[in-house]
Amino acid sequence: MGCISLSGKFPECKSVVEAGLAALAAGLALRFVPMGAAARMNADAGLALAWAVSAAGTAVLARGLRSTPKAFWRAFGFGIFLRAAVLVGLMAHEWRRDGAAPLLASYALGVAGLVLMESRRMSSLAGRA
């Protein structure tokens, strides 16, 4: 992706950095929620996965935004598919295991929050395209 300059050639990198800071802030806020070490680790993993999926979705969507409308909608569909595939993968991995709730909840809530940030950034990029 080449995130050397946040506002230069790759302005979508700003969205990835903002999302990373938001996920970090959410992880720090979780320190005030009483839970065990294993649950905290699962919650942190869910937030990290949410950020990774958001970063990948942002990169693909920004690339599609610079191309044709058909490419944009394919990129949008890929982002939705990626988020759903990771959620299904997490659900399958955590099937019948104790402690799945923090992982799944932090991933789902992380994706919901980060997709709002991503859509805000992409709409500002669409104005420049």
N, C-alpha and C positions, 0 to 999 in steps of 0.2 A: 504494500500500500504506500510506503514511502512517507511516513509522517514526520519528515524533517521540519517542515514549516507548517504551522497550524493554520495559517490564513493564506498561504500561497497557492501552490499547485493542487493541494489536496485538502480543501476546506472540510471534508467529511471527517477528517482526523479529529477536529475539534469536538465533534459529537462523540467519538469513541473515548476521548479523554474525559469529557463531561460525564459520560455514562460510567466510566471507571471510578471517578471521584464520587458519584452518587452511590455506586455499589459499595465502595469503601466506607462511606458515611453510614450506610445501612448496616454494614458489618460491625462498625464501631457502636452503633446504637443497640445492636443485639447483645453487646456486653452487659447492658443494664437489664436484660431479660433473664430471670433465673432459670437456668437449664444446666444439664450436665455437660461434661466435656465432649462426649460423643455427639450429643445433640447439637452443640455449638459448632463442632467440626462439620457436621452434615449441613447445618444452616449456612456456614461459610462456603462450603462446596457448592451449594445451590446458587448462592449469589455470584460466585465466580463463573459458574456455567451460564447463568443468565447474562453476565457481562460478555462472555466469549461469544455467545449466540447473537447478542445485540451488535457486537463489533463486526462479526461476519455479515450479518444482515445489512448493516449500514454500508459496508464496503461494496457489497453486491448491488444494493439499491442505488447508491451514488453512481456506480458505473452504468447501471441501466438508465438512470436519469439523464446521463449525457448522450444517450443513444436514442433510438426510436421509441415511440410509445409502446410498441409490442415488446421491446426489450425491457422497458420499465416494468410492465405488468408481469412479465416472466420473472424478473428479479424480485418483485413484490411477492409473488406466489412462492418463490424459493425461500424467501425469508420466513413466511408463514409456515411452510412445510418444515423448515429446519427447526423452528421453535417447537412445533408439534412433535416432530420426530425425537427430539431430545427429551421432551416430557414423557412420551411413550417409552423411550429407552430407560429413563429413570424409574418409571413406574414398574417396568418389567424387572429391572435390577433389584428394586426394593420389595418385590412381591413377597409377602409373608415374612418380612423382617421387621424387627422392632426398631423404632427410631426413624422410620421413613418420613414421618410428618414434617420435621424441620427441613429436610432436604427438599421435599416436594413443595412445601409452602414457600420457602425462600426462593426457589426457582420460579414458581408461578408468579409470586408477587414481584420478584425482581424483573421478570420479563414484562409484566404489565406496566411497571413504572418506567423501565428503560425504553419500551416501545413508544411511550409518550414523548420522551426526550428525542428519540430518533425521528419521529414524525415531525416534531417542531423544527429540527435541524434540516430535514429533507425538504420541508416546505420553504424554508429560507433559501436552500440551494436551488429549488425549482424556480424561484424568482430570478435567479442569476443565469439560469440555463437558456 
